[in-house]
Amino acid sequence: MKTMEITPMAVAEYNGAVAKEKVLKAVKNALKSTFKFLLFISPVYPQVSK
């Protein structure tokens, strides 16, 4: 098994990857909840727009 060198650059890259994953997960959840909200409100919306 190859040993991994812990350098400040490697740590920064890892932290960046983790942060990116968290952001993507948050965006995905936000889109999902927005879609659910739109689905929930869509039966009501046509009456409101008239």
N, C-alpha and C positions, 0 to 999 in steps of 0.2 A: 504494500500500500504506500502510495506517495504521500509524503508529509507536506502540509500546506504551510507556506511561509506567511506569518502574520506581520504584515507591514501596514503602515497607516493608509497606504493606497488601497490595499486589499480590504481593509476594514471599511473605508469610505465607499468602495464599490459595493460591498455587501449591504451596508446601511442604505445606500442609494437604491439597490434592488428591492430591499424590504419596503422602503418608503414608496417606491413606484407600485409595488404590489398592493399596498394598503390603499393608495389613491385609486388604482384601478378597481379594487373591490368596492370602495366607497361610491365611485361613479356608477358601477354596475348596480349596486343596491338602490341608488338614487333613481336611475332609469327605471328599474323594476317597480319601485313604489310609485313613480310618476305614471307609469303605464297602468298600474292597478287603479290609481286614482282616476285616470281618464276613462278607463273601462267602467268604473263605478258611476261616474258622473254622466257618461254618454247617453243613457236612457233619458236623463233629465234635460240635457242640453238642447235638443231640438225644440222643446216647448219654450225654453228661455229665449232662444234666438228669434222667435217670431214676434 
